[in-house]
Amino acid sequence: MDDSKSEIRFLGDMTKLHLEPGDMLVLQLDTRISNEQFDRLNEQMAEIFGKRRVIILDAGMKLGAVTPPR
C-alpha cells in the first residue's frame, strides 16, 4: 500500500488522518456527555490540534452538509 497517496491509513483500530489547512475535525460520541466533559474534551483537542476547529457531537448526533448543484 502506498501511504503517500492514501488519505487514511488503517493502523489496527486506529486511523491516520491527512489533514489539510482549514480542515475541521468532527468527534462523534455514542453517549451524552456533561458540560464539564465537553469542556475537557475541547481543551484536550486544542492541546493536540492547536487552533484547528473541532466539533463535538454526542448522543448519536450526526452532522452533514449538502451542496446545491452548480
PQR file of N, CA, C, O and H, with PARSE charges and radii, in Angstrom:
ATOM      1  N   MET A   1       0.848  -1.186   0.000 -0.4000 1.5000
ATOM      2  CA  MET A   1       0.000   0.000   0.000 -0.0000 2.0000
ATOM      3  C   MET A   1       0.889   1.243   0.000  0.5500 1.7000
ATOM      4  O   MET A   1       1.797   1.354   0.824 -0.5500 1.4000
ATOM      5  N   ASP A   2       0.643   2.146  -0.889 -0.4000 1.5000
ATOM      6  CA  ASP A   2       1.432   3.366  -1.000 -0.0000 2.0000
ATOM      7  C   ASP A   2       0.812   4.439  -0.119  0.5500 1.7000
ATOM      8  O   ASP A   2      -0.152   5.092  -0.518 -0.5500 1.4000
ATOM      9  H   ASP A   2      -0.095   2.056  -1.559  0.4000 1.0000
ATOM     10  N   ASP A   3       1.371   4.627   1.094 -0.4000 1.5000
ATOM     11  CA  ASP A   3       0.803   5.568   2.059 -0.0000 2.0000
ATOM     12  C   ASP A   3       0.905   7.012   1.599  0.5500 1.7000
ATOM     13  O   ASP A   3       0.135   7.855   2.061 -0.5500 1.4000
ATOM     14  H   ASP A   3       2.154   4.096   1.418  0.4000 1.0000
ATOM     15  N   SER A   4       1.828   7.320   0.709 -0.4000 1.5000
ATOM     16  CA  SER A   4       1.974   8.708   0.278 -0.0000 2.0000
ATOM     17  C   SER A   4       0.769   9.180  -0.520  0.5500 1.7000
ATOM     18  O   SER A   4       0.547  10.385  -0.642 -0.5500 1.4000
ATOM     19  H   SER A   4       2.453   6.636   0.333  0.4000 1.0000
ATOM     20  N   LYS A   5      -0.020   8.247  -1.068 -0.4000 1.5000
ATOM     21  CA  LYS A   5      -1.199   8.623  -1.844 -0.0000 2.0000
ATOM     22  C   LYS A   5      -2.489   8.402  -1.066  0.5500 1.7000
ATOM     23  O   LYS A   5      -3.560   8.800  -1.526 -0.5500 1.4000
ATOM     24  H   LYS A   5       0.161   7.268  -0.969  0.4000 1.0000
ATOM     25  N   SER A   6      -2.406   7.772   0.109 -0.4000 1.5000
ATOM     26  CA  SER A   6      -3.595   7.481   0.905 -0.0000 2.0000
ATOM     27  C   SER A   6      -3.893   8.631   1.847  0.5500 1.7000
ATOM     28  O   SER A   6      -2.986   9.218   2.436 -0.5500 1.4000
ATOM     29  H   SER A   6      -1.537   7.449   0.483  0.4000 1.0000
ATOM     30  N   GLU A   7      -5.164   8.944   1.982 -0.4000 1.5000
ATOM     31  CA  GLU A   7      -5.552   9.961   2.952 -0.0000 2.0000
ATOM     32  C   GLU A   7      -5.727   9.346   4.327  0.5500 1.7000
ATOM     33  O   GLU A   7      -5.456   9.990   5.341 -0.5500 1.4000
ATOM     34  H   GLU A   7      -5.901   8.467   1.503  0.4000 1.0000
ATOM     35  N   ILE A   8      -6.184   8.091   4.365 -0.4000 1.5000
ATOM     36  CA  ILE A   8      -6.372   7.405   5.642 -0.0000 2.0000
ATOM     37  C   ILE A   8      -5.647   6.065   5.567  0.5500 1.7000
ATOM     38  O   ILE A   8      -5.849   5.287   4.634 -0.5500 1.4000
ATOM     39  H   ILE A   8      -6.405   7.568   3.541  0.4000 1.0000
ATOM     40  N   ARG A   9      -4.807   5.808   6.554 -0.4000 1.5000
ATOM     41  CA  ARG A   9      -4.109   4.534   6.634 -0.0000 2.0000
ATOM     42  C   ARG A   9      -4.586   3.849   7.905  0.5500 1.7000
ATOM     43  O   ARG A   9      -4.499   4.438   8.982 -0.5500 1.4000
ATOM     44  H   ARG A   9      -4.643   6.439   7.312  0.4000 1.0000
ATOM     45  N   PHE A  10      -5.085   2.627   7.813 -0.4000 1.5000
ATOM     46  CA  PHE A  10      -5.610   1.921   8.968 -0.0000 2.0000
ATOM     47  C   PHE A  10      -4.474   1.312   9.768  0.5500 1.7000
ATOM     48  O   PHE A  10      -3.615   0.622   9.218 -0.5500 1.4000
ATOM     49  H   PHE A  10      -5.156   2.148   6.938  0.4000 1.0000
ATOM     50  N   LEU A  11      -4.472   1.568  11.062 -0.4000 1.5000
ATOM     51  CA  LEU A  11      -3.479   1.044  11.988 -0.0000 2.0000
ATOM     52  C   LEU A  11      -4.220   0.267  13.063  0.5500 1.7000
ATOM     53  O   LEU A  11      -4.434   0.781  14.161 -0.5500 1.4000
ATOM     54  H   LEU A  11      -5.170   2.129  11.509  0.4000 1.0000
ATOM     55  N   GLY A  12      -4.610  -0.953  12.765 -0.4000 1.5000
ATOM     56  CA  GLY A  12      -5.429  -1.711  13.697 -0.0000 2.0000
ATOM     57  C   GLY A  12      -6.777  -1.030  13.827  0.5500 1.7000
ATOM     58  O   GLY A  12      -7.479  -0.846  12.833 -0.5500 1.4000
ATOM     59  H   GLY A  12      -4.436  -1.371  11.873  0.4000 1.0000
ATOM     60  N   ASP A  13      -7.146  -0.656  15.042 -0.4000 1.5000
ATOM     61  CA  ASP A  13      -8.409   0.043  15.277 -0.0000 2.0000
ATOM     62  C   ASP A  13      -8.278   1.554  15.110  0.5500 1.7000
ATOM     63  O   ASP A  13      -9.258   2.281  15.274 -0.5500 1.4000
ATOM     64  H   ASP A  13      -6.575  -0.806  15.850  0.4000 1.0000
ATOM     65  N   MET A  14      -7.093   2.026  14.790 -0.4000 1.5000
ATOM     66  CA  MET A  14      -6.845   3.464  14.669 -0.0000 2.0000
ATOM     67  C   MET A  14      -6.717   3.835  13.196  0.5500 1.7000
ATOM     68  O   MET A  14      -6.444   2.982  12.351 -0.5500 1.4000
ATOM     69  H   MET A  14      -6.297   1.436  14.657  0.4000 1.0000
ATOM     70  N   THR A  15      -6.915   5.103  12.903 -0.4000 1.5000
ATOM     71  CA  THR A  15      -6.703   5.592  11.548 -0.0000 2.0000
ATOM     72  C   THR A  15      -5.774   6.792  11.592  0.5500 1.7000
ATOM     73  O   THR A  15      -5.734   7.535  12.572 -0.5500 1.4000
ATOM     74  H   THR A  15      -7.136   5.795  13.589  0.4000 1.0000
ATOM     75  N   LYS A  16      -5.037   6.963  10.521 -0.4000 1.5000
ATOM     76  CA  LYS A  16      -4.166   8.124  10.396 -0.0000 2.0000
ATOM     77  C   LYS A  16      -4.831   9.077   9.419  0.5500 1.7000
ATOM     78  O   LYS A  16      -5.104   8.712   8.276 -0.5500 1.4000
ATOM     79  H   LYS A  16      -5.069   6.360   9.725  0.4000 1.0000
ATOM     80  N   LEU A  17      -5.089  10.284   9.863 -0.4000 1.5000
ATOM     81  CA  LEU A  17      -5.762  11.270   9.031 -0.0000 2.0000
ATOM     82  C   LEU A  17      -4.749  12.177   8.366  0.5500 1.7000
ATOM     83  O   LEU A  17      -3.736  12.544   8.961 -0.5500 1.4000
ATOM     84  H   LEU A  17      -4.868  10.580  10.792  0.4000 1.0000
ATOM     85  N   HIS A  18      -5.030  12.530   7.142 -0.4000 1.5000
ATOM     86  CA  HIS A  18      -4.225  13.528   6.441 -0.0000 2.0000
ATOM     87  C   HIS A  18      -5.052  14.805   6.435  0.5500 1.7000
ATOM     88  O   HIS A  18      -5.986  14.937   5.645 -0.5500 1.4000
ATOM     89  H   HIS A  18      -5.853  12.232   6.658  0.4000 1.0000
ATOM     90  N   LEU A  19      -4.714  15.741   7.308 -0.4000 1.5000
ATOM     91  CA  LEU A  19      -5.479  16.977   7.442 -0.0000 2.0000
ATOM     92  C   LEU A  19      -4.880  18.061   6.566  0.5500 1.7000
ATOM     93  O   LEU A  19      -3.664  18.249   6.529 -0.5500 1.4000
ATOM     94  H   LEU A  19      -3.955  15.634   7.950  0.4000 1.0000
ATOM     95  N   GLU A  20      -5.740  18.764   5.870 -0.4000 1.5000
ATOM     96  CA  GLU A  20      -5.340  19.880   5.024 -0.0000 2.0000
ATOM     97  C   GLU A  20      -5.570  21.182   5.792  0.5500 1.7000
ATOM     98  O   GLU A  20      -6.397  21.217   6.703 -0.5500 1.4000
ATOM     99  H   GLU A  20      -6.728  18.611   5.901  0.4000 1.0000
ATOM    100  N   PRO A  21      -4.857  22.243   5.442 -0.5600 1.5000
ATOM    101  CA  PRO A  21      -5.106  23.542   6.080  0.2800 2.0000
ATOM    102  C   PRO A  21      -6.584  23.923   5.948  0.5500 1.7000
ATOM    103  O   PRO A  21      -7.174  23.809   4.874 -0.5500 1.4000
ATOM    104  N   GLY A  22      -7.159  24.372   7.043 -0.4000 1.5000
ATOM    105  CA  GLY A  22      -8.563  24.767   7.038 -0.0000 2.0000
ATOM    106  C   GLY A  22      -9.534  23.636   7.338  0.5500 1.7000
ATOM    107  O   GLY A  22     -10.720  23.890   7.545 -0.5500 1.4000
ATOM    108  H   GLY A  22      -6.680  24.465   7.916  0.4000 1.0000
ATOM    109  N   ASP A  23      -9.053  22.376   7.366 -0.4000 1.5000
ATOM    110  CA  ASP A  23      -9.937  21.259   7.695 -0.0000 2.0000
ATOM    111  C   ASP A  23     -10.452  21.405   9.119  0.5500 1.7000
ATOM    112  O   ASP A  23      -9.760  21.928   9.992 -0.5500 1.4000
ATOM    113  H   ASP A  23      -8.090  22.170   7.197  0.4000 1.0000
ATOM    114  N   MET A  24     -11.666  20.942   9.341 -0.4000 1.5000
ATOM    115  CA  MET A  24     -12.291  20.959  10.653 -0.0000 2.0000
ATOM    116  C   MET A  24     -12.438  19.508  11.110  0.5500 1.7000
ATOM    117  O   MET A  24     -12.746  18.637  10.297 -0.5500 1.4000
ATOM    118  H   MET A  24     -12.229  20.517   8.632  0.4000 1.0000
ATOM    119  N   LEU A  25     -12.226  19.243  12.378 -0.4000 1.5000
ATOM    120  CA  LEU A  25     -12.381  17.904  12.931 -0.0000 2.0000
ATOM    121  C   LEU A  25     -13.770  17.747  13.529  0.5500 1.7000
ATOM    122  O   LEU A  25     -14.315  18.685  14.111 -0.5500 1.4000
ATOM    123  H   LEU A  25     -11.976  19.951  13.038  0.4000 1.0000
ATOM    124  N   VAL A  26     -14.344  16.546  13.381 -0.4000 1.5000
ATOM    125  CA  VAL A  26     -15.632  16.227  13.987 -0.0000 2.0000
ATOM    126  C   VAL A  26     -15.431  14.984  14.843  0.5500 1.7000
ATOM    127  O   VAL A  26     -15.016  13.939  14.341 -0.5500 1.4000
ATOM    128  H   VAL A  26     -13.901  15.784  12.908  0.4000 1.0000
ATOM    129  N   LEU A  27     -15.722  15.096  16.131 -0.4000 1.5000
ATOM    130  CA  LEU A  27     -15.623  13.984  17.064 -0.0000 2.0000
ATOM    131  C   LEU A  27     -17.036  13.526  17.384  0.5500 1.7000
ATOM    132  O   LEU A  27     -17.813  14.279  17.972 -0.5500 1.4000
ATOM    133  H   LEU A  27     -16.059  15.945  16.540  0.4000 1.0000
ATOM    134  N   GLN A  28     -17.385  12.277  16.997 -0.4000 1.5000
ATOM    135  CA  GLN A  28     -18.723  11.742  17.251 -0.0000 2.0000
ATOM    136  C   GLN A  28     -18.659  10.781  18.431  0.5500 1.7000
ATOM    137  O   GLN A  28     -17.848   9.856  18.445 -0.5500 1.4000
ATOM    138  H   GLN A  28     -16.754  11.665  16.519  0.4000 1.0000
ATOM    139  N   LEU A  29     -19.513  11.003  19.412 -0.4000 1.5000
ATOM    140  CA  LEU A  29     -19.575  10.169  20.606 -0.0000 2.0000
ATOM    141  C   LEU A  29     -20.873   9.378  20.607  0.5500 1.7000
ATOM    142  O   LEU A  29     -21.884   9.833  20.073 -0.5500 1.4000
ATOM    143  H   LEU A  29     -20.172  11.754  19.401  0.4000 1.0000
ATOM    144  N   ASP A  30     -20.843   8.185  21.212 -0.4000 1.5000
ATOM    145  CA  ASP A  30     -22.039   7.348  21.282 -0.0000 2.0000
ATOM    146  C   ASP A  30     -22.963   7.735  22.424  0.5500 1.7000
ATOM    147  O   ASP A  30     -24.156   7.432  22.393 -0.5500 1.4000
ATOM    148  H   ASP A  30     -20.022   7.816  21.646  0.4000 1.0000
ATOM    149  N   THR A  31     -22.419   8.401  23.428 -0.4000 1.5000
ATOM    150  CA  THR A  31     -23.211   8.732  24.608 -0.0000 2.0000
ATOM    151  C   THR A  31     -23.232  10.236  24.836  0.5500 1.7000
ATOM    152  O   THR A  31     -22.451  10.989  24.254 -0.5500 1.4000
ATOM    153  H   THR A  31     -21.450   8.647  23.453  0.4000 1.0000
ATOM    154  N   ARG A  32     -24.138  10.639  25.689 -0.4000 1.5000
ATOM    155  CA  ARG A  32     -24.237  12.043  26.059 -0.0000 2.0000
ATOM    156  C   ARG A  32     -23.150  12.365  27.081  0.5500 1.7000
ATOM    157  O   ARG A  32     -22.807  11.525  27.912 -0.5500 1.4000
ATOM    158  H   ARG A  32     -24.772  10.027  26.161  0.4000 1.0000
ATOM    159  N   ILE A  33     -22.602  13.592  27.018 -0.4000 1.5000
ATOM    160  CA  ILE A  33     -21.566  13.992  27.969 -0.0000 2.0000
ATOM    161  C   ILE A  33     -21.999  15.261  28.699  0.5500 1.7000
ATOM    162  O   ILE A  33     -22.843  16.020  28.222 -0.5500 1.4000
ATOM    163  H   ILE A  33     -22.880  14.274  26.342  0.4000 1.0000
ATOM    164  N   SER A  34     -21.399  15.467  29.861 -0.4000 1.5000
ATOM    165  CA  SER A  34     -21.718  16.656  30.660 -0.0000 2.0000
ATOM    166  C   SER A  34     -20.991  17.870  30.086  0.5500 1.7000
ATOM    167  O   SER A  34     -20.108  17.736  29.239 -0.5500 1.4000
ATOM    168  H   SER A  34     -20.713  14.851  30.248  0.4000 1.0000
ATOM    169  N   ASN A  35     -21.371  19.043  30.555 -0.4000 1.5000
ATOM    170  CA  ASN A  35     -20.684  20.270  30.140 -0.0000 2.0000
ATOM    171  C   ASN A  35     -19.207  20.229  30.533  0.5500 1.7000
ATOM    172  O   ASN A  35     -18.346  20.692  29.785 -0.5500 1.4000
ATOM    173  H   ASN A  35     -22.089  19.151  31.243  0.4000 1.0000
ATOM    174  N   GLU A  36     -18.921  19.667  31.718 -0.4000 1.5000
ATOM    175  CA  GLU A  36     -17.537  19.568  32.167 -0.0000 2.0000
ATOM    176  C   GLU A  36     -16.734  18.646  31.253  0.5500 1.7000
ATOM    177  O   GLU A  36     -15.596  18.958  30.901 -0.5500 1.4000
ATOM    178  H   GLU A  36     -19.620  19.290  32.325  0.4000 1.0000
ATOM    179  N   GLN A  37     -17.321  17.510  30.866 -0.4000 1.5000
ATOM    180  CA  GLN A  37     -16.643  16.594  29.949 -0.0000 2.0000
ATOM    181  C   GLN A  37     -16.426  17.252  28.586  0.5500 1.7000
ATOM    182  O   GLN A  37     -15.373  17.087  27.971 -0.5500 1.4000
ATOM    183  H   GLN A  37     -18.245  17.257  31.152  0.4000 1.0000
ATOM    184  N   PHE A  38     -17.424  17.994  28.123 -0.4000 1.5000
ATOM    185  CA  PHE A  38     -17.303  18.712  26.851 -0.0000 2.0000
ATOM    186  C   PHE A  38     -16.137  19.697  26.913  0.5500 1.7000
ATOM    187  O   PHE A  38     -15.307  19.748  26.005 -0.5500 1.4000
ATOM    188  H   PHE A  38     -18.280  18.129  28.623  0.4000 1.0000
ATOM    189  N   ASP A  39     -16.085  20.475  27.991 -0.4000 1.5000
ATOM    190  CA  ASP A  39     -15.012  21.460  28.148 -0.0000 2.0000
ATOM    191  C   ASP A  39     -13.639  20.790  28.175  0.5500 1.7000
ATOM    192  O   ASP A  39     -12.688  21.271  27.558 -0.5500 1.4000
ATOM    193  H   ASP A  39     -16.759  20.433  28.729  0.4000 1.0000
ATOM    194  N   ARG A  40     -13.550  19.665  28.905 -0.4000 1.5000
ATOM    195  CA  ARG A  40     -12.278  18.954  28.998 -0.0000 2.0000
ATOM    196  C   ARG A  40     -11.864  18.395  27.633  0.5500 1.7000
ATOM    197  O   ARG A  40     -10.697  18.494  27.253 -0.5500 1.4000
ATOM    198  H   ARG A  40     -14.322  19.275  29.406  0.4000 1.0000
ATOM    199  N   LEU A  41     -12.810  17.811  26.898 -0.4000 1.5000
ATOM    200  CA  LEU A  41     -12.511  17.312  25.551 -0.0000 2.0000
ATOM    201  C   LEU A  41     -12.058  18.435  24.633  0.5500 1.7000
ATOM    202  O   LEU A  41     -11.094  18.289  23.882 -0.5500 1.4000
ATOM    203  H   LEU A  41     -13.757  17.731  27.207  0.4000 1.0000
ATOM    204  N   ASN A  42     -12.758  19.548  24.701 -0.4000 1.5000
ATOM    205  CA  ASN A  42     -12.422  20.703  23.873 -0.0000 2.0000
ATOM    206  C   ASN A  42     -10.998  21.191  24.176  0.5500 1.7000
ATOM    207  O   ASN A  42     -10.238  21.509  23.261 -0.5500 1.4000
ATOM    208  H   ASN A  42     -13.541  19.666  25.312  0.4000 1.0000
ATOM    209  N   GLU A  43     -10.645  21.245  25.461 -0.4000 1.5000
ATOM    210  CA  GLU A  43      -9.294  21.656  25.861 -0.0000 2.0000
ATOM    211  C   GLU A  43      -8.244  20.669  25.359  0.5500 1.7000
ATOM    212  O   GLU A  43      -7.187  21.071  24.872 -0.5500 1.4000
ATOM    213  H   GLU A  43     -11.262  20.986  26.204  0.4000 1.0000
ATOM    214  N   GLN A  44      -8.541  19.371  25.483 -0.4000 1.5000
ATOM    215  CA  GLN A  44      -7.594  18.355  25.029 -0.0000 2.0000
ATOM    216  C   GLN A  44      -7.398  18.420  23.519  0.5500 1.7000
ATOM    217  O   GLN A  44      -6.273  18.288  23.036 -0.5500 1.4000
ATOM    218  H   GLN A  44      -9.400  19.044  25.879  0.4000 1.0000
ATOM    219  N   MET A  45      -8.466  18.618  22.778 -0.4000 1.5000
ATOM    220  CA  MET A  45      -8.365  18.717  21.322 -0.0000 2.0000
ATOM    221  C   MET A  45      -7.539  19.943  20.945  0.5500 1.7000
ATOM    222  O   MET A  45      -6.746  19.883  20.005 -0.5500 1.4000
ATOM    223  H   MET A  45      -9.380  18.725  23.170  0.4000 1.0000
ATOM    224  N   ALA A  46      -7.710  21.049  21.661 -0.4000 1.5000
ATOM    225  CA  ALA A  46      -6.935  22.262  21.377 -0.0000 2.0000
ATOM    226  C   ALA A  46      -5.451  22.030  21.657  0.5500 1.7000
ATOM    227  O   ALA A  46      -4.595  22.517  20.919 -0.5500 1.4000
ATOM    228  H   ALA A  46      -8.355  21.097  22.424  0.4000 1.0000
ATOM    229  N   GLU A  47      -5.146  21.282  22.727 -0.4000 1.5000
ATOM    230  CA  GLU A  47      -3.749  20.971  23.041 -0.0000 2.0000
ATOM    231  C   GLU A  47      -3.118  20.122  21.939  0.5500 1.7000
ATOM    232  O   GLU A  47      -1.959  20.324  21.578 -0.5500 1.4000
ATOM    233  H   GLU A  47      -5.841  20.886  23.327  0.4000 1.0000
ATOM    234  N   ILE A  48      -3.877  19.182  21.415 -0.4000 1.5000
ATOM    235  CA  ILE A  48      -3.357  18.261  20.402 -0.0000 2.0000
ATOM    236  C   ILE A  48      -3.299  18.906  19.023  0.5500 1.7000
ATOM    237  O   ILE A  48      -2.291  18.797  18.324 -0.5500 1.4000
ATOM    238  H   ILE A  48      -4.819  19.017  21.708  0.4000 1.0000
ATOM    239  N   PHE A  49      -4.376  19.576  18.632 -0.4000 1.5000
ATOM    240  CA  PHE A  49      -4.510  20.053  17.256 -0.0000 2.0000
ATOM    241  C   PHE A  49      -4.339  21.555  17.096  0.5500 1.7000
ATOM    242  O   PHE A  49      -4.471  22.069  15.986 -0.5500 1.4000
ATOM    243  H   PHE A  49      -5.195  19.664  19.199  0.4000 1.0000
ATOM    244  N   GLY A  50      -4.051  22.267  18.171 -0.4000 1.5000
ATOM    245  CA  GLY A  50      -3.841  23.707  18.070 -0.0000 2.0000
ATOM    246  C   GLY A  50      -5.131  24.452  17.777  0.5500 1.7000
ATOM    247  O   GLY A  50      -6.172  24.171  18.372 -0.5500 1.4000
ATOM    248  H   GLY A  50      -3.944  21.849  19.073  0.4000 1.0000
ATOM    249  N   LYS A  51      -5.055  25.401  16.860 -0.4000 1.5000
ATOM    250  CA  LYS A  51      -6.202  26.270  16.588 -0.0000 2.0000
ATOM    251  C   LYS A  51      -7.200  25.669  15.602  0.5500 1.7000
ATOM    252  O   LYS A  51      -8.158  26.337  15.213 -0.5500 1.4000
ATOM    253  H   LYS A  51      -4.210  25.630  16.377  0.4000 1.0000
ATOM    254  N   ARG A  52      -6.988  24.415  15.192 -0.4000 1.5000
ATOM    255  CA  ARG A  52      -7.918  23.768  14.263 -0.0000 2.0000
ATOM    256  C   ARG A  52      -9.307  23.687  14.899  0.5500 1.7000
ATOM    257  O   ARG A  52      -9.431  23.387  16.087 -0.5500 1.4000
ATOM    258  H   ARG A  52      -6.210  23.873  15.508  0.4000 1.0000
ATOM    259  N   ARG A  53     -10.328  23.948  14.127 -0.4000 1.5000
ATOM    260  CA  ARG A  53     -11.697  23.906  14.648 -0.0000 2.0000
ATOM    261  C   ARG A  53     -12.137  22.466  14.879  0.5500 1.7000
ATOM    262  O   ARG A  53     -11.864  21.578  14.071 -0.5500 1.4000
ATOM    263  H   ARG A  53     -10.227  24.192  13.163  0.4000 1.0000
ATOM    264  N   VAL A  54     -12.826  22.254  16.003 -0.4000 1.5000
ATOM    265  CA  VAL A  54     -13.302  20.928  16.378 -0.0000 2.0000
ATOM    266  C   VAL A  54     -14.780  21.023  16.708  0.5500 1.7000
ATOM    267  O   VAL A  54     -15.203  21.918  17.439 -0.5500 1.4000
ATOM    268  H   VAL A  54     -13.048  22.975  16.660  0.4000 1.0000
ATOM    269  N   ILE A  55     -15.569  20.095  16.165 -0.4000 1.5000
ATOM    270  CA  ILE A  55     -16.988  19.969  16.511 -0.0000 2.0000
ATOM    271  C   ILE A  55     -17.127  18.670  17.292  0.5500 1.7000
ATOM    272  O   ILE A  55     -16.638  17.627  16.857 -0.5500 1.4000
ATOM    273  H   ILE A  55     -15.225  19.368  15.572  0.4000 1.0000
ATOM    274  N   ILE A  56     -17.791  18.726  18.440 -0.4000 1.5000
ATOM    275  CA  ILE A  56     -18.016  17.536  19.252 -0.0000 2.0000
ATOM    276  C   ILE A  56     -19.510  17.236  19.244  0.5500 1.7000
ATOM    277  O   ILE A  56     -20.322  18.051  19.681 -0.5500 1.4000
ATOM    278  H   ILE A  56     -18.188  19.573  18.793  0.4000 1.0000
ATOM    279  N   LEU A  57     -19.860  16.048  18.740 -0.4000 1.5000
ATOM    280  CA  LEU A  57     -21.252  15.615  18.665 -0.0000 2.0000
ATOM    281  C   LEU A  57     -21.445  14.459  19.641  0.5500 1.7000
ATOM    282  O   LEU A  57     -20.704  13.478  19.591 -0.5500 1.4000
ATOM    283  H   LEU A  57     -19.200  15.386  18.385  0.4000 1.0000
ATOM    284  N   ASP A  58     -22.432  14.566  20.526 -0.4000 1.5000
ATOM    285  CA  ASP A  58     -22.667  13.470  21.460 -0.0000 2.0000
ATOM    286  C   ASP A  58     -24.025  12.832  21.225  0.5500 1.7000
ATOM    287  O   ASP A  58     -24.815  13.305  20.408 -0.5500 1.4000
ATOM    288  H   ASP A  58     -23.034  15.363  20.566  0.4000 1.0000
ATOM    289  N   ALA A  59     -24.288  11.750  21.952 -0.4000 1.5000
ATOM    290  CA  ALA A  59     -25.572  11.049  21.951 -0.0000 2.0000
ATOM    291  C   ALA A  59     -26.064  10.702  20.553  0.5500 1.7000
ATOM    292  O   ALA A  59     -27.243  10.885  20.246 -0.5500 1.4000
ATOM    293  H   ALA A  59     -23.647  11.366  22.616  0.4000 1.0000
ATOM    294  N   GLY A  60     -25.174  10.205  19.706 -0.4000 1.5000
ATOM    295  CA  GLY A  60     -25.578   9.764  18.378 -0.0000 2.0000
ATOM    296  C   GLY A  60     -25.872  10.877  17.393  0.5500 1.7000
ATOM    297  O   GLY A  60     -26.426  10.615  16.325 -0.5500 1.4000
ATOM    298  H   GLY A  60     -24.217  10.057  19.955  0.4000 1.0000
ATOM    299  N   MET A  61     -25.516  12.119  17.720 -0.4000 1.5000
ATOM    300  CA  MET A  61     -25.740  13.230  16.790 -0.0000 2.0000
ATOM    301  C   MET A  61     -24.900  13.011  15.540  0.5500 1.7000
ATOM    302  O   MET A  61     -23.810  12.443  15.608 -0.5500 1.4000
ATOM    303  H   MET A  61     -25.067  12.332  18.587  0.4000 1.0000
ATOM    304  N   LYS A  62     -25.410  13.462  14.406 -0.4000 1.5000
ATOM    305  CA  LYS A  62     -24.676  13.379  13.149 -0.0000 2.0000
ATOM    306  C   LYS A  62     -24.699  14.744  12.490  0.5500 1.7000
ATOM    307  O   LYS A  62     -25.662  15.498  12.630 -0.5500 1.4000
ATOM    308  H   LYS A  62     -26.295  13.923  14.352  0.4000 1.0000
ATOM    309  N   LEU A  63     -23.651  15.049  11.783 -0.4000 1.5000
ATOM    310  CA  LEU A  63     -23.533  16.328  11.101 -0.0000 2.0000
ATOM    311  C   LEU A  63     -23.309  16.060   9.624  0.5500 1.7000
ATOM    312  O   LEU A  63     -22.506  15.202   9.258 -0.5500 1.4000
ATOM    313  H   LEU A  63     -22.869  14.436  11.669  0.4000 1.0000
ATOM    314  N   GLY A  64     -24.005  16.779   8.791 -0.4000 1.5000
ATOM    315  CA  GLY A  64     -23.829  16.617   7.356 -0.0000 2.0000
ATOM    316  C   GLY A  64     -23.956  17.954   6.670  0.5500 1.7000
ATOM    317  O   GLY A  64     -24.358  18.948   7.274 -0.5500 1.4000
ATOM    318  H   GLY A  64     -24.657  17.476   9.088  0.4000 1.0000
ATOM    319  N   ALA A  65     -23.610  17.965   5.405 -0.4000 1.5000
ATOM    320  CA  ALA A  65     -23.731  19.184   4.607 -0.0000 2.0000
ATOM    321  C   ALA A  65     -24.182  18.800   3.208  0.5500 1.7000
ATOM    322  O   ALA A  65     -23.829  17.741   2.690 -0.5500 1.4000
ATOM    323  H   ALA A  65     -23.284  17.157   4.913  0.4000 1.0000
ATOM    324  N   VAL A  66     -24.957  19.667   2.618 -0.4000 1.5000
ATOM    325  CA  VAL A  66     -25.428  19.461   1.256 -0.0000 2.0000
ATOM    326  C   VAL A  66     -24.998  20.663   0.437  0.5500 1.7000
ATOM    327  O   VAL A  66     -25.202  21.808   0.840 -0.5500 1.4000
ATOM    328  H   VAL A  66     -25.244  20.528   3.038  0.4000 1.0000
ATOM    329  N   THR A  67     -24.406  20.396  -0.704 -0.4000 1.5000
ATOM    330  CA  THR A  67     -24.010  21.464  -1.613 -0.0000 2.0000
ATOM    331  C   THR A  67     -24.965  21.460  -2.797  0.5500 1.7000
ATOM    332  O   THR A  67     -25.124  20.431  -3.452 -0.5500 1.4000
ATOM    333  H   THR A  67     -24.240  19.466  -1.031  0.4000 1.0000
ATOM    334  N   PRO A  68     -25.603  22.592  -3.084 -0.5600 1.5000
ATOM    335  CA  PRO A  68     -26.531  22.620  -4.217  0.2800 2.0000
ATOM    336  C   PRO A  68     -25.779  22.453  -5.533  0.5500 1.7000
ATOM    337  O   PRO A  68     -24.601  22.801  -5.626 -0.5500 1.4000
ATOM    338  N   PRO A  69     -26.459  21.919  -6.554 -0.5600 1.5000
ATOM    339  CA  PRO A  69     -25.811  21.781  -7.859  0.2800 2.0000
ATOM    340  C   PRO A  69     -25.398  23.140  -8.399  0.5500 1.7000
ATOM    341  O   PRO A  69     -26.065  24.143  -8.145 -0.5500 1.4000
ATOM    342  N   ARG A  70     -24.317  23.172  -9.131 -0.4000 1.5000
ATOM    343  CA  ARG A  70     -23.830  24.437  -9.708 -0.0000 2.0000
ATOM    344  C   ARG A  70     -24.140  24.491 -11.172  0.5500 1.7000
ATOM    345  O   ARG A  70     -23.812  25.474 -11.837 -0.5500 1.4000
ATOM    346  H   ARG A  70     -23.775  22.357  -9.337  0.4000 1.0000
TER
END
